[in-house]
Amino acid sequence: MKKLFPLLLFVLLSIFSYSQNDNNHFNIYWKNGLIIENADKSFSIKTGGRIQYDVMLINQSDSLEKYFPAYNGSEFRRARLYTKGTLYKNVKFKFQVDFAPGKVVLKDVYIQLVKIPVIGNFRVGHFKEPFGMEMNTSSNFITMMERPLTNRFDFDRSLGFMFYNHLSNKRLSWFAGYFYPDHNNGIYSGNKYDVTFRMFGLPLYHNVNDKYQIIHLGAGYSYQYFDNETKSYKTRPEAHLAPKYLNLTINEPEHCSSFKGEVALVLGSFSFESEYTTTGINVSPTAGYNKNNYTFDSYFATVSLFITGEHKNYNASKGAFSRLSPIKNFGNGGTGAVEIALRYSNINLNNDDISAGEMANITAGLNWYLNPATKFAFNYIHSTVNGFAQIQDIEGSSDIYQMRFQITF
């Protein structure tokens, strides 16, 4: 990884060399990150990163403590640097790495062609699969500190390629891709693959500050081929340092089909977001189960309100929420933006002779946005568990208090 920074320096020097040779001078300015671009924006570079430092306190029932000892703790949840840009107007790229917790992991690393007739855009590399609004909302901008329980059936970053396009002035968008599950290693060899599709539309899109109104409706589908390799769904409450109470392990899975429905509503300072995901897993006849197909599901609903008058910002290109700017930043008489939120989520990993348990979370959140780059968050999570680790008729609960101190640029 030591070679990455000399490479970035080389790219920057090359752009400056281009500007001198072509008399095409570059501007350097700050806009939620350091940006270097020429007059017609045919060449541009933006660098930035994020720091998320979390603290967690947990108290759980004796029935859970017996099997899953839990401890208070803290961590750097994310510590990332990135550079992204545009070359010759129609080629884009992004390179992002995460240094938490104490190791280097590839995140978004891709090359993209834009403005392709009919098709629109083509992206190849390592990036998020197009499945779900919450997953495709950056961790910088999600309402709660962690994504909901439905995230267990979502798809994070994978190696692959994707086509996508926006229609009717971005009122309708579609994404389709083919991926290899590399688990953030940047390399995959095997027979497994994912084919993932997402589409969303905006029946209402009024993005003027004094009357900000958005209705987002979306759907997703993904086919995963497992090649009979054991698949495990380990699930924790909505706190990254909490124990993984549920563990659904499927032997000899052949493939699965996942469907998702998504809806979001923004009416001024109020917002609502919800998703439902169902996953059907086909297993080999030799796996020893009662049947060949098992279905599991999960859902969540979140409501939030800005008591200081701001509203969530919606990114029509991604079909996701984006950066918030307070009406008046903290300091010099300003208070920043304050958001209160409540979420309910549920995941059910029981079906026929497979009983991996069920979990429900109620999460209350308080977010303080000091400015567009700085956010302090507090979450309280009450998690209830019924059946876990293949043990039946055992119930338990945990109460979790956590805080995040975040800077993103």
N, C-alpha and C positions, 0 to 999 in steps of 0.2 A: 504493500500500500504506500510505501515511501515514494514510489514513482508517480503517484497521482498528482501531487502538487507541482512537480516540475512539468508534468503534462499540461496542467491547467495554465501554468505560466506561459508555456509555449503557445497555447491557443490564444491567450490574451495578446502576446507579442505579435502573433501572426495577424490578428485583427488590426492592431495598431499599424503594422507594416502595410497592410492593405489600405488603411485610411491615408497614409502618407503618399503611397504610390498613385492613388486615384484622386488625391485632393478631396477625399470624402471624410471630413472630420467627424470625430465621435464625441458624443456627450456622455458625461459621467454624472449620475445623480442617484439619490436615494428614494426608493418607493417601496417600503416594506422589504428591503433588500438592496444590495448594490447593483446598479444597472449601468451597463455600457452599451450604447447603441449609436448607429449613424443616423443621418437625417431622414432617410426613407425607411428606416427600420429593417432593411434587408439583412443587416448583421446586428445581432444583439446578444449580450451575455448578462445573465443575472446570477448572483451568488447569494446564498443565505444559509439558514439552518434553524434548528430548534433545540431548546433545552427544556426538559420536563423532569422536575424533581418531585417525587411523591413520598408521603409519609402515611402509614396505615396503623390503626389500632383495631384489634379484633377481639371479640368475646363470643364464644360459641358454647352450645349446650354440651353436657357431658357425653351424650350419645355420639356426637361428632368428634369430640376431643379424644374419645377412646380409640378411634381409628385414624384420625387425622389431626395430630398435634399442630396447633396454629400459634404463630408468634407475631408480635408487633414488629414493624420494620420500616425501612425506607430504601429508596433506590432511585437511580437515574432511569426513569422509564424510557426515555428516548434522549439521545444526544447525537444530532445529525448535522451533516453539512451537505450542501448540494450546489451544483452549478447547472444551469440550463440555458438554452439559447436558440437562436435562429440563424441559419446560414443560407445566403442567397435566396431569401424570402420563402422558399418552399421546402426547406429541410430544417427540422427541429431535433433537439436532443435534450436529454436530461441524465445527469449522473448524481446519485444520492447514496450515501453510506451512513450507517448507524454505528456509533461507538459504544452503545449501551447494550448489555452490562459488561463493560470491560473487554469487548471483542468487536471486531469489524465485521459487519454484515451488509451485503448488497441489498439495496432497496430498489428505487426506480433507476434503471439503467436501460435507456432505449434510444432508438433512432426513429424518426417519424417523417413521412412525406405528407405534405398537405396540398390542398387544392387540386386533387386528382379528379378529372371529369367523372361524373356519375358516382364513383365510389366515395369520394370525399377525402378520407384520410387513411393512411396505412402506418401502423406502428409495429416495430419488432424489437424484442429484447426481453427485459425483466420488469414487469409492472403488474398492477392489480387487474384481476379478471373482472369483466363487467357484470357484476352480480350484486344488486342491492344499493340503495341510496346511502344507508348508514356506513357500509364498508367503503364506498367511494367518496365519502366525506372525509377529508384529512383529519387525522388525530388532533391537529391544531384547532379544529373548528367544531368537533362533536360537542354535544350539549353536556353530557356527563363525562367523567374522567375516563371511563371505559365504555366500549360498545356493549350492547345488550346481549342477552343469551342467544339470540338468533345468530350472532356472529359465529357460533360454533359450526353452523351449516354453511357459512359463507366461504368465499374463496379469496385468499389474500394474493400476494404477488407470486407469479409463476413465469417461467420461460415460455415464450411463444410469440404469436403475432395476432394482430387484430385489425379489422376494418371498421370504420364508423363514419357516420355522416349526420348532419343536421338539416332538417327540412322546414319549410314554411317559417323562415326567419327564426329558427331554433325553437319553434313551438312543438316540434316532433323530432326525436332523435333515436337512432338505433346503433347498436354495437354488437359485433360478432367476432369471436376469436377462437383460436386453437392453441392449447397450452400443454406444457409438460410440468408436472409437479416437482420442482427442484428443491422446495423447502428452504428458500433463500440461500442456497449454496452456489448458485450460478452455473450448475452443471447437472445434467440428468442423462442417464443411460438406462433404458428399459422399455417396456411396452405400454406403460400407463399414459393416459392423456385425458384432457378435458376439452369439451366443446361447449362454449358458454355464450349466451345471447342475452341482451338487455334492450328494452325499448321503453321510452317514457315520453309523456306529452304534457302540455301545459294548457288545460282548458281556460285558466285564468292567469294572466301574466301582466301585472301592472306594477312596474318597478320604479315608480316615482316616490320619493321619500315621504311626501306628505300624505300619500295614500298607497302604501306598499301592500299589494295583495297578490298572493301566489297560490295556485292549486296545482300540485304535481301528482300525476298518476303514472305508475310504472309497473312493469312485469319483467321477470327474468326466468331463464331456463338454463340448466347446465347438465350435460351428460358426462359422467366420469367413468372411465374404464379402469378397473382396479387390477386386472390380470391375476385374480385370486390371491393377491397379497393382503395380509391381515390389515384391517382398517380399524383405527381407534378414535373415538370421540371423547376426549377428557374435558370435563367442564367444571369450571370454578365459578363462584359468584362474580359480580361485576367489580372485582378488585384484583389487580394483577398479582399481589403478594398473598392472596388467600389460597387455601388448599383446593385441590381439584377433587370435589366430592363425588362427582359422577364419572363413570368410565364405561362407555359402551364400546366393546371390542367385538368385531365381526370377523369370523374366520371364513376364509375362502370366498370373499365377495367377488362377484364378477363385474358388476357395474352398478351405477345408481343414476337416478334422474331426480333433479331438484327443481322445484318451482317456487317462485317468490312473487308476492304482490306487495306493492309499496304505495303509500299515499302520504302527502305532506301538504300542510296548509299554513300559510302565513297571512295574518290579518293585522297589519300594523305591528304592535308590540307583542301580540299573541301568536304562538305557533303550535302546531300539532304534527307529529310524525308517527307513522306506524308501519310495520312490516309483518308479513306472515310467510313462513317458509315451511315447505313439506319436502321430505327426502325419502324416496323409495329405493331400497337397496336390494338387489338381486344376489342371491348366494348360490354357490355350486350345490348340486344335488348330493354331493358327497360330504357336505359340511356338517351334516348331522342335525339340522334344525327341523322343526315341524313343517315348515313351508319354505318356499323358494323366494318370497318377496316380503320385505318388512318395511313399514312406513313409520317415520318419526317426524315430529313437527315442533315448531317453536314460533313465538310471536312476541311483539312488544308494542307499547304505545307510550309516547312521551308528550307532555304538554309543558310549555315554558312561557314566561312573561317577563318582559323588561320593565321594571318598575321606574326606570329613569327615562323611558320614552323611545329607546332605540328599537330596531327590528332586526331579525335575522336576515342576512344577505344570501341570496340564492344565485348559484352559478348555472346558467342555462346550458352551457357547453358540457358540464359534467353531470348535471342532474343531481346536485349536491349543495349543501350549505358551504359558505365561504367566509372570508375574514370579516369581522365586525369592527366598525369604527364608532367609538363613543361620540355622542353629541358634543361633549367637552371633556378632553383628557384630564386625568387626575393631576392635580397641581395647579398653581396659579388661579385658584378659585374653582377649579373643576373637580367633579367627583368621579369621573369615569362612568362606565355603564354597569348596572347591576341587574342580573337575571336570576329568577327563581324557577325551578323546574321539578317535575315529578314524573317518574317512569315506572311502569309495571312490565315485567317480562317473564316468560315461562318457557320451559323446554321439557318435553316429554320423551324419554328414551325407553319407554315400555311398549312392547307389542308382542302378543301371544306368548311364546316361551322365552322371549328375550325380555329381561327385566333389569334394566340398568338404572332405573330411578327417574324421579321427576324433581325439578327445581323451579321455584318461583322467587323472584326478587322484586322488592319495592325499593326504589332509589329516589332520594330527595337530594336536590343539588342547589348550590348557591354559587354563582359565578360573578366575579368582579373583574371587569375589563378596565385596567388602568389606562390603557391606550391601545391602538391597533396591534401592538406587538407583545403586550404584557397582560397576563391573565392569572388570577389566583382563583382556585376552585376548592370547594368543600362538598363532599358527598357523604351521605349516610345511607347504608344499604342494610335492609333486613332480608335475609335469605332463608328460605325454608326448604328442607330436603326431605324427600320421602323415598326410602329405599336407595341404597348405594352400594357399590362394590359387590354386586350380586348378593347382597344381604337384604332380605325382605322384612317387611313389617317393622322397620326402624325409622323413626322420625327424628329430625333435629333442626336446629336453627342457629343462625349466627347474626351478630350485629357488628357492623364494620363502619369505622369512621376513617375517612382519608382526606388528605389535602394534596393539592398540586400547585407548584409554583412554576410558571411557564413563560418562556420568551420565544417568540417565533419571528423569523425575518427571512 
